[in-house]
Amino acid sequence: MDEVAAAIADPVRRSILVMLREERLSAGQVAERFAISRPAVSRHLRVLRASGLVRAELAGRQRFYTLDPEPLAELATWLAAFGRPSGWEQRFDALETEVYRTRRERRPAGPAQETKENTA
């Protein structure tokens, strides 16, 4: 998880991940989209490969990169523990509370209550 967090800490690497989310790209295609040198882009791709976030596939003399989102799952799970429940979760919790309260109010009080209702 530490390698993944370190890999996504850099804005260039995050941009590369967004690009690879959409399509498989060669190292040259990735480098064309940045105003930094090709060796710098190669270093960023190497970090992403080492963290497991991208996979490299050799096709002839070209190396194609694809996103592997699996390593992000552990990080996302860890981060989710720090988030507050969404508005919907709070509403569902309130609804659940109301349902249980209503059920309690509708329950017969006991045998004497049942007898009165049956005779009426």
VMD Tcl script that draws the C-alpha trace (Angstrom):
set ca {
  {0.00 0.00 0.00}
  {2.91 2.38 0.71}
  {4.30 1.92 -2.81}
  {0.90 2.66 -4.32}
  {0.45 5.78 -2.18}
  {3.95 6.99 -3.13}
  {3.27 6.30 -6.81}
  {0.07 8.31 -6.92}
  {1.57 11.17 -4.93}
  {3.04 12.66 -8.10}
  {0.65 14.61 -10.37}
  {2.36 13.37 -13.56}
  {1.87 9.76 -12.51}
  {-1.78 10.44 -11.65}
  {-2.24 11.92 -15.12}
  {-0.67 8.84 -16.66}
  {-3.08 6.62 -14.72}
  {-6.03 8.64 -16.01}
  {-4.76 8.25 -19.59}
  {-4.30 4.52 -19.18}
  {-7.76 4.17 -17.69}
  {-9.15 5.01 -21.12}
  {-6.81 3.06 -23.40}
  {-3.61 1.07 -23.80}
  {-0.73 3.37 -24.76}
  {2.88 3.00 -25.76}
  {5.57 4.81 -23.80}
  {5.98 7.20 -26.74}
  {2.26 7.99 -26.81}
  {2.34 8.75 -23.09}
  {5.45 10.95 -23.48}
  {3.85 12.95 -26.32}
  {1.22 14.25 -23.91}
  {3.70 15.84 -21.49}
  {6.08 18.77 -21.68}
  {8.78 16.77 -19.89}
  {11.54 14.65 -21.37}
  {10.97 11.07 -22.52}
  {13.46 9.74 -19.94}
  {11.45 11.49 -17.21}
  {8.24 9.88 -18.48}
  {10.04 6.52 -18.56}
  {11.01 6.96 -14.90}
  {7.40 7.72 -14.00}
  {6.25 4.62 -15.88}
  {8.88 2.55 -14.08}
  {7.56 3.73 -10.69}
  {4.01 2.89 -11.74}
  {5.12 -0.58 -12.90}
  {7.01 -1.20 -9.65}
  {3.92 -0.30 -7.62}
  {1.79 -2.67 -9.70}
  {-0.49 0.08 -10.99}
  {0.43 -0.46 -14.64}
  {1.40 -3.50 -16.65}
  {3.84 -3.40 -19.51}
  {3.49 -5.58 -22.59}
  {6.19 -5.86 -25.21}
  {5.05 -5.84 -28.80}
  {8.08 -5.86 -31.05}
  {10.23 -2.91 -30.04}
  {7.39 -1.06 -28.36}
  {6.22 -1.37 -24.80}
  {2.51 -0.85 -24.24}
  {1.09 0.10 -20.87}
  {-2.28 -0.72 -19.36}
  {-3.80 0.24 -16.04}
  {-4.14 -2.39 -13.32}
  {-6.54 -0.87 -10.77}
  {-6.30 -3.80 -8.35}
  {-3.56 -2.25 -6.14}
  {-5.77 0.80 -5.67}
  {-8.47 -1.32 -4.00}
  {-6.50 -1.84 -0.79}
  {-5.68 1.87 -0.60}
  {-9.30 2.81 -1.33}
  {-10.53 0.50 1.42}
  {-8.09 2.02 3.89}
  {-9.06 5.57 2.90}
  {-12.79 4.79 3.13}
  {-12.40 4.20 6.86}
  {-11.68 7.92 7.23}
  {-14.65 9.15 5.24}
  {-17.92 10.26 6.69}
  {-21.06 8.46 5.65}
  {-22.63 9.96 2.57}
  {-25.91 11.79 2.79}
  {-27.69 8.70 1.51}
  {-26.20 6.47 4.18}
  {-27.37 8.86 6.88}
  {-30.84 8.94 5.36}
  {-31.01 5.16 5.18}
  {-29.89 4.93 8.81}
  {-32.66 7.39 9.79}
  {-35.19 5.39 7.77}
  {-34.12 2.17 9.47}
  {-34.56 3.81 12.87}
  {-38.06 4.98 11.91}
  {-39.04 1.52 10.65}
  {-37.97 -0.12 13.92}
  {-39.70 2.59 15.98}
  {-42.94 2.15 14.01}
  {-42.81 -1.62 14.42}
  {-42.39 -1.24 18.20}
  {-45.38 1.12 18.38}
  {-47.60 -1.29 16.43}
  {-46.80 -4.33 18.59}
  {-49.50 -5.38 21.03}
  {-48.72 -4.41 24.61}
  {-49.51 -7.87 25.97}
  {-52.30 -10.44 26.44}
  {-54.73 -7.88 27.91}
  {-54.29 -5.62 24.85}
  {-54.99 -8.52 22.46}
  {-58.21 -9.41 24.27}
  {-59.54 -5.85 24.03}
  {-58.77 -5.69 20.29}
  {-60.40 -9.07 19.61}
  {-63.64 -8.15 21.40}
  {-64.04 -4.83 19.67}
}
mol new
graphics top color blue
foreach p $ca { graphics top sphere $p radius 0.5 }
foreach p [lrange $ca 0 end-1] q [lrange $ca 1 end] { graphics top cylinder $p $q radius 0.2 }
display resetview
